[in-house]
Amino acid sequence: MGLDTLVAERGDALLATAVLLTGSRPAAEDLLQAGLERLMRHWNRVRGDKEGYLRRTMYHLAVDQWRSRKRRPEVLTSVEPPGRPDGTDELHLRQVLIQALATLPPRQRAVLVLRYWEQFSEAEAAEMLGCSIGTVKSTASRGLSRLREVMATWAVDDAPAWNGAGR
């Protein structure tokens, strides 16, 4: 598969993941572009799964961004998985969760995106991030705990009307 085919077939999914990792669409586009540039530079040396290499690169770049500049929380407007329509209550819940996710440190955000958005196992997430399974477990636990804290502090009026009964 060539780069054009990869971007044409998987570009939307890659961009959606990048939005979750960065907190905004413009930052996500920059992250995806940086990942694509690295993939292009190393194209001949990458053996096997090119998309896997690109995703790993994006996760590492997203986690490392805090080192190079001051982190600014940003509010997301919408992120939807490709080809999956939502009702308004579920969409509102998703937006609230994405905004809460954007408040997390980059490493926690990356682990939660890998585990719960991308549906990676703990071992796969650990391999992708280059850390131990225990680190993935503890980071996911802290990230979920922090998400609960953030969600609990938001006013009831700001919370979505969704109560889970619609599923």
Number of C-alpha atoms within 10 A of each C-alpha: 8 9 14 10 10 13 15 10 11 13 14 14 15 19 20 21 24 26 24 23 31 29 25 21 20 12 16 22 17 15 23 25 14 16 21 21 13 15 20 15 11 12 15 8 9 14 9 8 9 17 17 12 19 21 21 18 20 26 25 18 18 21 19 13 14 14 8 7 8 8 12 11 15 14 17 20 12 17 17 15 12 10 6 6 10 12 8 12 15 18 17 17 16 17 19 21 17 20 23 22 28 23 19 21 16 23 21 23 26 29 29 26 21 25 20 11 14 13 12 16 14 19 16 15 25 20 14 19 22 13 12 13 17 12 16 27 17 13 18 23 15 15 21 17 12 18 18 13 12 16 18 11 8 12 8 10 7 9 14 16 13 13 10 8 5 8 5
